[in-house]
Amino acid sequence: MDPLSDLNPQQRDAVTFGEGPLLIVAGVGTGKTTVVTRRIAWLIAEKKALPAEILALTFTEKAAAEMEERVDVLVPYGYVEAQIGTFHAFCDRVLRENAVLLGLSPDYRILTEPEQAIFLKDHLFDLPLERYRPLGNPMRHLRALLTLFSRAKDEDVTPTEYREHADRLLESAKRAEANTDEGRLTIEEAAAQDELAEAYAAYQNLLIEHGFVDFGDLIALTLRLFREHPTVLERYRERFSYVLVDEFQDTNYAQFELLKLLASHRNLTVCGDDDQSIYKFRGAAISNILGFQAAYPDAELVVLDRNYRSTQAILDSAYRLIQHNNPDRLEVRSRISKRLRAAGPRGRPPQQLHFETLEEECDFVAETIARRREDEDRRLSDFAVLVRSNAQAEPFLRALSLLQVPWRFSGSRGLYDQEEIRSAIAFLRVLSDPRDTMSLHHLAGSPPYEVPAEALAAATGLARRQNKGLLQVLRIAAKTPGFLDIPEEGRERITRLLGDLDAMFPLSTQERTGDLLYRYLSTQTGTIERLSHSDSPRDAQRIQNLAKLFSIVERFSRVTRYDRVAWFIDYLDALIEAGDNPAVGDAQWDADAVNVLTIHQAKGLEFPIVFLVGLVAGRFPSSHRRDPIPLPDELVKDLVSSSDFHRQEERRLFYVGMTRAKEDVYLTSGQDYGGKRPRKPSLFVSEALDLDASQLAPQRRSPLSRITRHAKSGAPETGEASDLELFPRGNEILSLSHRKIDDYLTCPLKYRYVHVLRVPIRQHHTVLYGNAIHQAIRFYHLNRLSGRETSLDDLREIFRKHWQSEGFLTPDHEELRFQEGVKALEAFRAYERREGRVPTYVERRFSQVLDGIRLVGIFDRIDIPSDGSSGTIIDYKTSDVRTEELATKRTKESLQLALYALAYRGIFGELPAAVELRFLTPEVVVGRAVPSEKTIERAVGDMERAAAGIRADAYPADPVYRACRYCAYAPICPERRSD
């Protein structure tokens, strides 16, 4: 595809700009992501750079994946390396490749925000704290401290710099007069900052000591690496001759500093819109985009002002609003015009409605959606209700439910609030503490037991009156007919519950949490099998939610020294206390429902009709809350406006909300939100519509409507969309790896279990063994690339760190397997030293689109001779292959290597000279083959056959004894063959 097709003149100018710094000011709906991806494709097509020489950065994994997919379609070959990704993913790779230079282990672990809180809580008394760790409530300032440390890293403030700031304050304090108010404040502030500086340094040392980094460290440590090791920086500068950044207005100060270091060649393209900078609370520095031309005075400036989303009436109102941020806008500073021109019709201006009560506002929104859906034959998904915060959504959801209008709320319950997860956690809590009456009560009332509510209430009431445990009362009920008038069916359900618990109690002190939970959900209750075979999309989501819970259990297993249920419950409680509640399963659902979400969540989305609701003073703009422990102003490097920067950010948020709409915008508010004083419409409404506040009088609805509103309810308890359907694949780009293709060709039903439903399984010990070996090999090769030797002790340590004690038959089996792995790594190291070759590429991703199929994968290793001739693809295996003859046979038959050869040809323009499988069994046995066109034809045929079946959602079982025998899903598969 021609990267310049369908572009307007401004977009074409941005795409085809040559060398040097480029600032693309892309207003809402002007196709900024299109321009960035087309520019990447143009640079490659014009041979300005090889794919591996382009680095494109953005902020979310979703945005990076979308950008990568768009480029894949535009460029007729794939990539040797993932140059398109997030800032944090890029820095993570840089740090792992050079960790030793900073005293880090290459297998360091990144702490999530909740895990940071747990870590700090566990080490709170290892920090030199006094005023910020009051003994009466040591946890009081924990969150505030983490926020301070994060802000410092966003502003590129190292512990050393913070220490120097505190020392300056201490010097000032020595000169201060203690008998004056000003002097006492100076002394107090100096002491506080001294304590915080020491705590910041101690926290960083503790992280490194335990092999952890947080997300802020990924940027901060990469900056430190580049500054302290110029040769490393120069290597990355030479690797990436062009750097592109999307959503530049969302970068923080440290990220811009990183870009300046990387792009010394000045081939830096940034794309953004200062009017959409709405993430100050995450550290975003709007001064980056406002000051880009000061940092690069000769930068080319291209303004995209052709809007392909909204009507001109909506754009004009939004423009009228955002001009109230002048002069702190790029339009004023750079003397450009940012007034957007609609490609579509003029349209209707935004409609403003102010009601007497919140209920009337909510009813209007729900009734208008229902009416327009019926009158205009629209889908419900055409409508979006945008709220300032999740807490403000509930009354609007209730109003929609009263009219039986399905809705989808992006801020709705997280993973831990889902019924199937609450039941699984309740089971674990009961095993951890049989006296936990609340958890036992919940478990008894949930599937698969569903003890009748009357029976459960009677048992719970007796337990309370007689001060007994619920478990004890249930045991009596199970053995005593007529006890508490519990019917026979109720007794049977109680008996089944007690039987399952009694089977699990002894194992709770013997088995790891994941093994125990899997045993309970699979063989004991059949829950996994029941959900996996259900045709209900809701059950498909439930199985995905359980898979997410298993991921959390697995993460716990990797960090704990003792994996048992009681310790997992402590870990889970700490996560929840720290605010953790992950999103639910992420399958794509085709649900026709009204979208209800916050404006922040709506960024990047568009809807035909948008309701901006709750637009009253005090809510929008919201009141500004300073950080409990603010970073000192002297250390803040983001240039703060002398204007009200919080109000300016809120105005930008309002602007983003208005410009989500394609056809119509409703701006609604209510006079009575439950407080003592009547609410006035938001200042922003007046600014956008150019109305005097006195003109915004509340509309009155009839008293009868207030009464009859509650007669509307024939709706279910929740209005959340119930008619979910799995989103059809159709002819969209389908991403496939060699593993997905192999799984489908082996058995389509297995593919459904693994890649559609993501049914959780117990990890087989051979998989875990192979992963630990793989990590050690990766460590060895990365060191070779960096010119460093790897000792046997280092290899053993990496192998040990990635070892997981799961799935082995006995402790003796595990020990023997571990020792075999050590021998395999010794043989591997000796073989590599004898061979003496340094890999050209290690762990390099590729991505290639062929006829609507996106083939993705990771090369373990590619060796390219110094004369530039065709290279060799090498992959490592731990299968039990002990002869060269068998190794060569496996290599020739390998679908993986055939697909990799196909990808290699797309990248380098020729087939590899050879492909190799190196088996560590434990000696190194090498199989070698030369790929041919016939090999490629076979691989393409297999890929197309799998893709056709997946697109058709065809997942029939294909039971073959050999495949079924080794399939991890055999225990739940109704079609498995056992003979």
N, C-alpha and C positions, 0 to 999 in steps of 0.2 A: 504494500500500500504506500502511495506517495505521501510522505509526512507533511507536505504542503497543501494537500487537497482540502478544500472546504474551509480554508482559513480566510479571515478578513485581513485587510492590509496591516493593521496594528499587530495582530497575532503573527502574521508572516514576518514582520520586522523583528519581533522578539525571537521567533524560532531560528531565523537565519542570521542573527547577529554573530559576528566573528569572534575575535579574541578580546579579552579584557573583562572588566567588571560590568555586570548588567543588572539593573533594577527593573523588574517588571511589576508595575502597580496594577493589580488586577482587581477591579471592583467585583461585587457580588454578581454571580451568574454570567461572567464574561469568559469563562472557559480557561481558567488558569491552569488546572491540571492537564487539560488538553495541550496547552502551550508547553508546559514543562516536559510532558512525555514526547510530544512531537519534536521538541528541541533535542532530546536525547537521540531519537531516531534519526534526525537530520545530521547530527554530529557524526553518527556512525555511518550513515549512507554516504556522506560527503568525505568520508575517510579523514575527518578531523581528529578522530580518536578511535581506538579499539574499544569494544564494549567494556573490557576490564579496566580501562583507563578513565571511566566515568563514574563518579560517585554522586548519587542522588539521595538526599536525606529529607525525611519528613518526620511526623510526630507520633503516629499510631501505626501499629502493625496492620490494621485494616487499610489505612491510607497507603502504606507502602505496598501491600499486596495488590491493591487496585492499580497503583502506578506501574508496578511490575507487569501485571497482566496486559495493560494497555500497550506498554512498550513491546511485549512479546508479540502482539498482533501486528505492530508496525514494522518490526525488524525481522527479517527472514531467517534468523539464526539465533542461537541461545547465548548464554553467558558462561564464562568460566568461573565467575565469582558473583556473589550477591552484592552488587554495587548499590542496589536500591533497597533502602531500609530506614530504620529509625536512627536517630542520633545515638540512643543507648545501645542498640544492637551493633552499630559500627564500633563504638568505643569498647564494647565488650570483647569484640574480636581482636582489636588492637591490643588490649590489655592481656588477653590470654596468650597472644603471640609473643609478648614481651614482659610477662609478669615477673620473671626472675629479676629484671633490672630494678624493680620497685620493691623487692623483698616479698612479693606475693607468690602464692602457689598458683600455677595455671589452672587448677581445678577449684579455685575459690567459688563460693556460693553467694548469689545475690539475694539479699534479704528483701522480702516484700515489706510494705509499710507496717502491717500488723506484726510481722516477725521482728521488725526493728523495735517496736514497743516491747515485745517479749524479751528481746535481747537486753534492752536498756533496763527493764525491770529486774532481770536476773543479775545485772551487774551494777545496779544503782549504788550499792555501797562500795563498789570499786572506784567510783568517781570521787574526786576531791570536792564534794559538795557540802554545804552547811545551810545557808539561807534558802537554797533551792531544793533542799531535801529535809523539810521539817520532820522531826521524829514522830510527831503526832499524826502526820499523814505524809509519809515519804513519797507517795505517788503523785502528789498534788501537781507538781510541775513537769511530770514525765513527758506529756504530749507537747508542752510548750518548749521543752528542751530540744526535742526532735525537730520541731518546726524551725527553731533557731538554727540548728546545725544544717538543716536542708537549705534554708535561706542563705546561709553563709556560702554554701557550695554553689548555689545558683549565681551568687555575686562574685564567684571566683575569689573568695576569702579563705585562705589556708589557715590552719591552726597557728602557724608562725605569724602571719599577718594579724590575726586576732590578738595574739600575745603581744605584739608590738603596740597595738592600739591600747590594750590594757596597761602596758607599761607607761605609755604617755599620760594616761589618766592618773596613774599612781604618782607620777612626778608632779602633776598639777595638784594632786591632793596634798602633797607634802608642803606646798606653798600656800594652801588654802587656810583661811582662818576658821578654826573650829567653832568659834563663838558667834558666827553669823549664819543666817539661814542658807545663804549661797555657798558658804564654805562647807557646811554640813552636807548639803546636797552633793557637792563635788566629791567629798570623801566617801559618801555612801555609794555614789555611782561608780567610783573607782574600785571599791571593794567588790561590788556586784560584778563588774566586768572582769575583774581579776579572777573571780571564781568561775565565771562562764568560760573564759579563755582556757583555764586549766581543765575544765570539764570537756571542752571540745577536743582538746589535744588527747586527753585520756580516752575518750570515746573512740577516736580514730585508731589509737594504738590497740585498743581492745578488739576492734573489728579485724585488724590485720593479724593480730595474735591468734584469733580463732578462725582465720581463713574466710572471713566474710567481707562483703562490700555492700553498700546500699546504692540505690539508683543515682543519687547525687554524686557518689564516688566515681561512677563510670565516666562522667565528664571530667570531674576534678582530677582524678588520677591520670587520665589521658593527657590533660593539660600539663600535669607535672612531668609525665614521661617525655613529652615533646620538648619541654623547656630544659629538662636536665640532660637529655640525650639527643643532641642535634643530629647525629647520624641516623637515628631512628626516624626522626621527623623528616629528614631529607629522603629517606627511603619511601615514605608514604607520599611525599610531595611528587616524587618521580613516578610513583605508581598511578596517581590520579591527576591527569592533566586537565580535567574539567570537573568542577564541583557545582552541583545545583541543589538549591534548597526550596522546598515548597512550604507554604504557610510561614514565611519568614517572620511575620509579626508575632508569632508565638514563641520565638526563640528567647532564651534568657541571656544574660550578660556573658556567662561562661561559655555558652555554645557559640556565641559570636566570636569570642576570643579564639576558640578552637578553629573556627572557619578561617580566621585571619592567618593563623599559623599554617594551616593546610594549604591554603590557596595563595601561596607566595607568588605563584606564576600569574596570579590575578585573573585567572579564568573562572571567575566566581559569578554564578547566576543566582539571584534570589528573587522569589516571587511572593508577593503578599499584598495585604491591604490594611493600612493602619486603622481604618474605620471598622475592621473586624477583629481588633485585638481585644479579647475578652477573657484572657487567662492570667491576669495579674496575680490572682490568688495562688496560681501554680508557679509563679516566678517569672512569667513572661515579661520582657522589657520592651515596651513600645518604642523606647529610644533607639533600639537597633535599626528599625526600619526608618524612623525619622532621621537618624544620623548616618545612614548608609552613605549618602553622598559626601558627607564630611569625612568619613573614613576613606572613601574612594572618590576624590573630586572629579576624576575624569570618567566616572561611570556613565554608561549609556542609560537613558531613562525611556522606557516604553510604557505608555498608559493604555490599558485595555478598558474601554468605556462602552462597548456594545454589549448590552445585556440581553441574554437569550432566555430569561426566566420570567420576569415580572412585567406587568403592564406599566405604561409610562406614569399613570396616576399614582401607583404605589411607589415607584422610584422617586417621583417628585416630592412626595410627602416624606419619604425617608431622607432624601437629600436636605430638605428644609430642616429636619430634626438634627442631622449630624453636623450641620454648619454651626450649631451652638457650641461645638467643641473648638472652634477657631479661637486663637491662631495656632493651637497645638495640633495641627493636622498637616499632612504632607502636601495637600492641595495649596495651602497658604505658604508653607515654608519653601516649596519647590516651584511655586508660581505656575501650577498646572491646573487643568480642569478635570475634576473627577465626577462631574455630573453625568450620570449614566443615561444612555439612549436605548430605549426599548426596541427590540427587533419586532415586537408584536404590536397589538393595538393599544389605544389610549386607555381603555378600561374605565372602571368605576373607582372613584377615590375611596380611601379607607372609611369605614363607617364607625362612628363613635357612639356608644350607648352607655349611659350612666343610670343605674337602677337604685331603688330605695334599699334593697337588701341583697345580701350575698345569694340567698335562695332564688330570688328573682333573676339575678344575673345568670346563675347556673341553669335555671329553667329555660331562659332565652337561648342559651348556647345549645342545649340539648334539643329544644324544639326546632330551632333553625336548621340544625343538622338533619333531623328527621324529615322536616318539610322539604328541604332542598334535595335530599336523597330521593324522595318520592317524586317530586315535581320535575326534577332534571335528570332522573334515571342515572344517578351517580353511584359509584362505589363508596362505601364508608371510608375506605382508605384515602379518599380524596381530601378528607377533612383532618385538620390537626388542631389540637387545643394546646397552646404553649403557656406554661406556667413559669413563674420566676424561680420557684423551688419545689421540690417533690412534696413538701408538706402542704402545699396549697392545692393539690390536685384532688383530694378526697371528695369535697362537695360536688365537683364537676363529674367525677366518676359516678357518684350516687345519682345525680340528675340523669345521666345517660342510662343508668340501670333502670330507673323508674319508667323510662320510655322503651325499655327493652332494646336499647341500641348497644350492640357489642363495642367494646373498647379494648385497646391494647396500651397499657401504661408502662413506659420504659423504666419508671422508678418503682415498679411494684416489687413484691416480695423477692428477696434474693434466695440463694441456694438453701441456706439453713432454714428458711421459712417454708420450703416445699414439703408437702405432706409425707412423701416417701422418704425424704431426708430426715425429717423430724422423727419418723418411726425408727429408722436405722440408728440414729443417734440415741433415741430413747432405749433401744435394745442394748447399745454399748454402755449407756449410763447405768442400766440395771445390773449388768455384769460387773461393772466397776463398783457399784454400791447397791446391794439388794434392798437397802432401806430407802432408796429413792422412790418414794410413793408417787410423786408427780410423774416421773418417767415411766414407771410401771403402769400407771393409770392410762397414760397416753398410748403405750404399746398395746395394752389389752384392748383398747377401743379401736385400734387401727387394723387394716388388713395385714395378715390373713386371718386374724382372730375375730375381730369385731364382736367382742363380748357385748351383749345387750346393755344399753345405757342404764336401764333400771337395775339390773344385776350389779353392774359396776358401781353405781351410786350407793346401793345398799351395802356392798362390801366396804367401800371407802368410808361410809358413815360409821359402820361398826368399828373399823380400825381406828377412827378418830376417837370414838366414845370410850373404847377400851384401851386406848393408848398402845395399840398393836401395829405391827407393820402390815401393809396391804398384802404383801406376799404371803404372810402367815395366814391371813383371813382367806385368801384365795385357795390356799392348800386345804383348809378346812372345808370350804365350799365344794371343792372338787371331790372330796371323799364322803360328803354327807348329803344324801338326797333330801330335798326340801329345805335345806339350809337357807335362811333369809328369803324363802319362797322363790329361789332362783330356779327357773324352768330347766328341764333336762337339756335343751339345746344350749343354754347358757353354761351349764356344767361341762358339757362336752367341749365347748370353746375354751373354757378356763383350763380344762385338762390338757388340751392341745398346747396352749401357751406354756403351762408349767412343764410339759414334756420337753418342749424345745429349750426352755431355759435350763432345765436340769441336764440336758445333753451338752449345753454350752458352758455351764459354770466351771466344770473341771478343766476345760480347754483354755479358759480365759487366763490361766496362769502359766500355760505351756506354749501357746501359739502366739505368733505375731498378730497384731491387730488386723492387718489386711487379710491374712489367712482365715482368721476367726470370722470376720464379717462376711467373707466370701462363702465360707462353709454354711453360715446361717442363711444367707440369701439364696444360695443355690441348692445344695443337697437337703438342708433342713426344712426350708419353707417353700422352695420352688419359685421364689419371687422372680429371680432373673429369667428363668425359663418361661414363666407366665407372661412377663412383660415383653420378652423377645419375640414371642409368637403371636402377640396381639396385633390386630390390624388397626388399632386406634392410634392416631398421631399423638394423643396425650400420653399413651403408654410408651411410645417411642421417645418422647421427651423425658419421661420418668426414668427410663433406662439410661439416658444420657446424663441426667442429674446424678444418678447413682455412680456412673463412671467418674464424674467430677469429684464426688466424695472419696472414691478410691484414690484419686490423684492426691487429695489432701492427706489421706492416710499414708500413701507412699512417700510424700514429701517429709512427713513426720518420721517415717522409718529411716530416711537418709540422714537425719540430723540427730536422732536420739541414740543414746547408748543402750537403752533397754526398752525394746518395743513390746509393750503389753498394754492392754486396754486401759487400765487405770491411768497410766502415764499419757496415753493419747487423749483421754478426757481432760486432763490438766492442760495439755497443749491446745486442744480445741477451745476450752474455756478462755484461755489467754488470748487466742485469736479473736474470739467473739468480743471479749472485753476491749480489745484494741480496735474494734470497729470493723472487723473482717466479715463480709457476707457476699461471697462471689456471685457473679451472674449465673443464671440458670443455663441449662444445656443450650447450645447455640445452633441447633438445626434451623434450616430455613423453612418457615411456615408460610403458607399462602392463606392468610386469614383476612377476611374483609372486615375490618374494624376501624373505628376512629382512633387516630394516633394521639395519645396524650403523653406529653414529654416536656422536660424543661428546655428553655431556650439554648442553654449550653449543649444539651444533647441533640438539639435540632440543627446545630451548625453543620453545614455541608449537605443538608437535606432540603427538599422542596416539596410543596404540597399545593394543589390548586386553591384550596380555601383554608385560611388560617384565622384562628381566634386567639388573640393575645388577651389574656384574662387577668383579673385581679390588679388592674392598673390604677392603684391608689397610692397617694403619698404615704411614705413609711414602708411600703412594700416594694415599690418600684418608682424611684430608686430606693434600694434597701439602705438601711443605716450602715455606716462604715464601722467595722470592728478591727481594731489594731491587733497585731499579734500579742499574746500575753507577755512574751519576752521578745521585744522587737530587736532586730539587728540594728546596732548603732548607726545613726545617719552618716557618720564619718566613713563607715565601711560600705555603704550602699553606692554602687557605681552606676546603676541605672539612673539616668538623669530624670529627676522628678519635676513635673511641671509646677509652677507656682500657683496654677489654678487648682480647683477641686478635682484632683485626679480620680477620686473614687466616683464622683458624679459623672465624670467624663467616661469612665469605663462602663458605668451603668447605662449611659446614653448609647454607647456603642452596642451594648447588649440588646437594647430596645431596637436599634437599627438592624441588627442581625435578625431579630424576631420578625420584624416587618417584612424583610426581604426574603423570607422563606416562602412567601406567597406568590403564586403564579397568576391568580385571577382576582381574588378578593381577600381583604383583610378586615376583620372586625376587632375594634378596640373596646373592651368592655370593663366595667368597674361597678362597684356597689357602694352605697353611702353607709350602710350598716353592716360591719363585719364582726359585730359582737363587742366592740369596745364602748367606752363611755361617750366618746366624741364621734360625730359623723365624719366619715372619710371624704376627702376631696380627690377628684381625679388626678392622676399623675401629671406632674409638670411636663413630662415628655409628650403626653397626648396634646396638650396645648401647643407645644413647639412643633409637633409633626403636622398638625392640622391648621396651625396659625389661628387658633381660637383663644379668646379671652376666657380665663377660668370661670368668670361669672356666667358665661354662656352655656356651661356644662351642667345644667340642672338635671336632677334625677327624673327618670321616667316613672310614672305610676302605673302599676298593674292592678286589676280589680281584686278586691278582697276574696271573691269567689275562687280565683285562680290559686290563691294561697291554700285554700281548703281542699280543692279538688286535686292538687298536685299529688297528695298521698293516696288518692284513689287510682292513680295510674299504675300502681305497682302490681303487675302480674309477672314481673320479671324474676328470674332466679336470683339467689342471694348475691351472686356476683355477676356483673355485666361483662366480665372479661370474655373475649371472643371464644366461643365454644366449638365453632365449626372449623377448626384447624385442619389443614390438609398439607401434606408434605409438598414443598414447592417443586413443581415439575422441572426437570433439567432441560427439556426441549433441545435446542441447538446451541445453547450457550457454550462458551469455552469450557472444556472439561479438563481439569488438572489431574494427571495420572503419574504415579511413580511406578518403578518396576515392581515394587511390592504390591501395589494395588492391582496392577495388571495380572501378576502371578496369582494373587488371591482369587480374583474373579475367574480366571481360567481354571484354577484348581477346583473351585466350587463357588458358584454365585451366591449361595446362601451364606457361606463363610464371609464373603465380601460384605454382605448386608450386616452380619453380626459385627464385623470389625470396623467398617468405614461409614456405615449409615447410622446404625443404632449405637455403635461404640459400646457394645456390651462388655462390662468389666469381667476380667478373667484373672485367675491366679497366674502370676508370671512363672514360666517354667525355668528351672535352674540353668538350662543350657543357654537361654536368652540372656539371663543376668550375667552368666559367665562370659559370654561373647561380648557383652557391653563393657565389662571391666577390662577385658583384653584390648578391646578397640580403643578405649580411652588412654590406656598406657601406650599403645602404638602411636596414637595421635600426638601425645606428649613428646615422644621420641622424635617424630618427624618434624614437629614444629621447632624443636630445639635444633635439629639439623639445619633447617632453613635459616635459623638465626645464628648459625655458626657455633652452637654450644654443644658440648658433649653431654650425654646422659648416662649416669652410672647405673649399675644394677640396683643399687639401693633406692635410687630415685624411681626407677621403673616399678620396683616392688611396692613402694609407698603409694604411687598413683593407683596401682592395681588394688591395693588394700583399701584405699579411700573409696573406690567405686564398687567395692565388693558388697553384695547384698545377701544376707543369710535368709534366703527365701526359696522354698520349693525343694530343698534337699531332703533325701529320704531319712537320713540320720546325721548327727553331728560328725560321725566318722566319715560319712560320704562327703560332707561339706569340706572337711579338712583335707581329704585326699584330692578333691577337685581343686581346692585352693593351691595345694602344692604342685599339682599338674600345671596350673596356670603360671606359677612362678618358673617352672622348668621351660614352658613354652616361650616365655618372655626372655629367658636366658638364651634359648636357641635363636629366637628372633634377633636379639641384639648381636649375637655372634655372626649370624648370617649377614646382617646389614653392614657390620664392620668389615667383613671379608669382601662384600660386593663393592663397598666404597662409593656408591652413587648417592648424590643428594637429590631428592625429589624436586621437580619443577613446581608442582602444585600439590598441596595437601588439603583435603577436606574442602574442595571447591565446589560450590553449587553451580548447577546449570539449569536453564529454562529455555524451552524451544517449542514453538507452536507449529503444528503440522496438521493442516486440514481440520481446524477446530479443536484439536487435542493439544493440550499444553503438557509436554513431557518434562518432568522435573526430577532432579536427583542430586546426589553428592558423589563426586569422584573421591574415593579414598586417597588415591595418589595417581599422578601422571608424571612420567619421566620423559623429557624431550631432550634428545642429544644436542650437544653444543653446536653442531653444524646446522641445526634448524630442521633436520629431517623429521619424518613422522615419529610420533612418540608411542609410548606403551602405557596402557591403562592397567593399573594394578589394584586388586581388591583382596582384602584379607578375610579369611574364614577360620572358624574353629570347629568345623565339621570333622568327623573322624575319618579322614582320608589319609592313608599311609603309604600309597604307592604313586609314583609319577604317572603311571598309565591311567589310574583312576582319576587323578587330578586333572590330567589333560582331557579325559572324556567329559568330566564335569564342566571344564572351561569351555569346550566346544558346544556343549548343550545349554550353557547359561543364557537365559533370557535377559538377565540383568546386564551382562557384558555386551550382548548384542544391542540392547537399547543404548547402552553407554557409548558404544561404537557409533551408533547413529547420531547421538548428540555430539560426539567428538567431530564427526564429519561436518555437522552444521557449524561448529565453532571454527575449526581450522581448515575447512575446505577439502579435506582428504580423510580417508579412513586411517585409524591408528595402525602402526606397523605390527602391533601385536596386542593381545589382551592376556592378562595373567590372573590366576587365582593362586594365592599363597596360603596354604593350609598350615595351621599351627597345631600339631597333633601328638605330642608337643614339638616334635622336630618339624622343621620347615620343609614342606613338600610343595613343589611348584608345578602348576599346570599351565601350559602355554598354547595359544592358538592364534591364527592369523585370520581376522575377519574378512569376509568377502561380500560382494553385492548380494549373494544368496542369503548370507547371514542377516543383512539389513532387511531384505524383503520379508524374511520370516518374522523378524521383530516387528516390522510395520504391520504385517498381517495380524499378529497376536494383539498388538495395541488396538487396532481398529475393531477387531472382534470383541474385545473387552469393552471398548467405548460404546459400541452399538448396544450391547446388553445393558450397560449401566444407564445409558440415555433412555432406554425403554423401561427402566425400573424392573427388569427381569431378573429375579433372584431365585431361580429354582435350585433345589438341592441336587448335587451331582455326587452321590455317595460312591466312593471307591475305597475298598478295604484299606489299602496302604495310606491313602490320604486321611481317612477317618481315624485310623489308629493313632496318628500323631497330631490330630486337630485338637486345639485347646477347647473348642466349643462342642466337642463330641458329647459331653455329659448332658447338655441341654438340647441337642439336636434330635428332632423326632425321626430324621431320615438316616441316622448314622448306621453304618454297616459294621458288624462285629465278627463277620466270618469271611 
